[in-house]
Amino acid sequence: MKRQRITGLALIEVPPRVEAALWRRLRYEADSGCRETIFMRYRALARSIARQNRRRAINGADASDVEHFAYEGLLQAIDRYDPLRGIPFGAFARRRITGSIADGE
């Protein structure tokens, strides 16, 4: 696996083949470990979207609340995603994460 340095933390990139296997195991074997791995893989995406959308949050939510909403949206996206449709997960998740932040859920 390839490693990159991002803000002092090591990020392990998952090859597309491995990610496809994770989705198959999650969908067909209900492997909760795969759900956690996918969450950790896309956690940085959720955090980035949270930073971009802090002003859209409702009810005076602070930064940690917005980040929580983003993570909740990511988990919802993981549960609803259908890899057989051919849509990249990142694109699919971005909309759900942004909506979760906007709704404050």
C-alpha positions in Angstrom: 0.0 0.0 0.0 1.1 3.5 -0.7 1.6 6.0 2.1 1.4 9.8 1.9 2.0 12.5 4.5 -0.9 14.7 5.2 -0.8 17.2 8.0 1.6 15.0 10.0 -0.6 11.9 9.8 0.0 8.9 7.6 -2.8 8.1 5.3 -3.0 4.6 3.8 -4.5 4.7 0.3 -6.7 1.7 -0.5 -6.3 0.5 -4.1 -9.6 0.4 -6.1 -9.6 -3.4 -6.1 -9.4 -3.6 -2.4 -12.1 -1.0 -1.9 -14.4 -3.0 -4.3 -13.8 -6.1 -2.2 -14.7 -4.1 1.0 -18.0 -3.0 -0.6 -18.8 -6.6 -1.6 -18.1 -7.9 1.9 -20.1 -5.2 3.4 -23.1 -5.7 1.2 -23.2 -9.5 0.9 -21.6 -10.7 4.1 -22.7 -7.8 6.4 -19.1 -7.4 7.6 -19.1 -4.5 10.1 -15.3 -4.3 10.0 -15.6 -3.3 6.3 -18.0 -0.5 7.3 -15.5 0.8 9.7 -12.7 0.6 7.2 -14.7 2.5 4.6 -15.6 5.1 7.1 -12.0 5.6 8.0 -11.1 5.8 4.3 -13.6 8.6 3.7 -13.4 10.4 7.1 -11.1 13.0 5.7 -13.6 13.8 2.9 -16.4 14.3 5.5 -14.1 16.6 7.6 -13.2 18.6 4.6 -16.8 19.1 3.6 -17.6 20.1 7.2 -15.0 22.8 7.1 -16.4 24.1 3.8 -20.0 24.2 5.1 -19.7 25.6 8.6 -21.7 28.6 7.6 -24.6 26.6 6.3 -25.1 24.8 9.6 -28.4 25.7 11.3 -29.2 26.4 14.9 -25.8 28.0 15.7 -24.0 24.7 15.5 -20.3 25.0 16.4 -17.4 23.4 14.5 -17.6 20.1 16.4 -21.3 19.8 15.8 -20.9 20.4 12.0 -18.2 17.7 11.9 -20.5 15.3 13.8 -23.2 16.0 11.2 -20.7 15.3 8.4 -19.8 12.0 10.0 -23.4 11.1 10.4 -24.0 11.9 6.7 -21.0 9.7 5.8 -22.4 6.7 7.7 -25.8 7.2 6.0 -24.1 7.3 2.6 -22.2 4.1 3.4 -25.4 2.4 4.3 -27.3 3.6 1.2 -24.6 3.3 -1.4 -25.0 0.7 -4.2 -21.7 0.0 -5.9 -23.4 -1.7 -8.8 -24.7 1.6 -10.1 -21.3 2.7 -11.2 -21.3 6.0 -9.3 -18.0 6.7 -7.4 -18.7 6.6 -3.7 -17.0 10.0 -3.0 -19.5 11.7 -5.3 -22.4 9.9 -3.8 -21.3 10.6 -0.2 -20.6 14.3 -0.9 -24.3 15.1 -1.5 -25.4 13.1 1.6 -22.8 14.7 3.8 -23.6 18.2 2.6 -27.4 17.5 3.2 -26.8 16.2 6.6 -24.9 19.4 7.6 -27.6 21.6 6.1 -30.3 19.7 7.9 -28.4 19.6 11.2 -28.9 15.9 11.5 
